[in-house]
């Protein structure tokens, strides 16, 4: 039974997100950041989180950003369809969540260019630095898994057609 002080919150829906964040669910540091952002969002649904490492990730559902591109740099998609990437994603997400002061200094031109350059170096090596294969290998492995799924369907579908 609810007390008079209990407030019912409607569940967050997909329909009112302001930024869709494409993140690598296989990257331990990315997952840590996403968990932090989810806590900051606290069920408001302002950020839509999309795991690009999931086998069902589809570029068509995400402004045409393919897996390899998404893995190379962090991307966000604004509600109006505008694609943002690199440190700008963090600036805008933190602003939306009301903690923009964290990245405010990166809005200064010199600091912003430095932050973007440092992020670029990080992005180029993040998979290896987090104990994973390089990007080229990860992309090839994903393609191989997807092809096996397609081939499996072809075999299964052919068997079902004969029945």
N, C-alpha and C positions, 0 to 999 in steps of 0.2 A: 504494500500500500504506500502511496506517495504522501509525503508530508506537505503541508501548505507551502513550505519553503522550497520544495523540489521543483525544479524547472525542467520541463521536457524540451529537449533540443531535437529538432527534426534532423534526420540523418543527412550528412553532407551528400550532395549529388554532384554528378559530373558537369552539370549544366552551368555552373557559375564560376568555374576556375578562371583565373586571370593569366596564369602562365602554366604551360605544360612543360615539365622538366624531363628531358630525355637523359637517363642516367644508366651507367653500367652496373647492373646488379651483381656482377662477378668481381667487382673491384672493392676490396675491403674498406678503403678510405672513402670511396663514393657512397657506399652503403652507410657508413658512419655519418657522413654529411646529410644524406637523405633522411636518416632516422632523426637527426637533430631538426631538420626542416619540418618533418612531419609533426614533431612535438610542438614546434613553434606555430604551425598551422592549426593545431589542436582542433581537428575536425571541422574547420571552417570551409574546407574545400577550395581554398584560394589557389592552391597549387595542385596540378594533376601530375602524378608521378608515373612515368612510363619507363619500364625496364627494357632497355634495348638488347640486353643479353638474353632475354626470354626468346625461346625458339619461335614463338608466335608474333614477334615484333614485325610490324608491317610498315614500310616506308609510306605507303598510300594513306595510312591513317595519321601520319606525322609530317605533313608538309613536304612529302617526297624525300625526306632525309633518309638515305639508305644506311644500312648497318655500319659499313666501313666509315662513312662520313661521320656518323654519330659517335662511333668509337674514337675517332681521331681528335675530336674537340667536343666539349660540352655544348649542347644546344638547348634552347628554349623556344617555345612557340607561344606568342601572345594570343589572346582570345580573338584578336582581329586577323590572325594568320601570319603576322610578321614573325620572321625567324630571327633570333638573336643567338650569339654564340660567345664563347670565351668568358672573360671576366664580367662582361655586360650581363650575362645570365645571372650571376651571383648578385650583382648590383640591383637588378630589378626584382629578383625573388626576395632579397632581404628588405627592399623597400616595401613590397607588397605585404610582407609579414610584419611590418612595423619596426624592423630592426636595421633599417638602412644605414644607420650611423656606423655599423661595422665596416661597410665598404665605402663610406662617404669620401674618405681621403683619395680613393682611386678615381674620383671624378675630376680631380685636378689633372690638367693635361700631362705634365711630366710624370707624376706618380701613376697615372692611368696607363701611359705607354710602358712604363717599367713593369707594372703589374701584368699587363698583357704579354710582354716579352717573357717574364718569368713563368706565367701560366703556359705559354707556348712550349717552353722547354719541359715543364712538368708533363704536359699532355703528350709530347713526343716519346717520353720514356716511362709513363706511368704504369703501363702493363708490366714491364720488366722490373721496375722498382717495387712493385707490389707482388713480386714472385710469380708472375705469369709469363706466358710466351709473348713474343713481340706481336704487334698488330697484324702483320701480314699472316702469321701463323694462325692467330685467332680467327681472322676472316676466312682463311682456307678451311679450318676445322668446322666452322659454322656452315659454310657452303657444303661441305661433305655431309654433315648431319642432315641438312635440308634435302640434299639429293637422295640420301638414304630413305628419308620419309617419303619423298615423291616416288622413288623406285618401289618402296614397300606398298604404297597405295596402288601403283600400276599393277604389281603382282596380285594384290588382294582384289583389286577391281576386276582384273581379268578373270580371276577364279569365280567371283560373284556373278559375272556376266554369263559364264558357262553353266552355272547352276540352274 
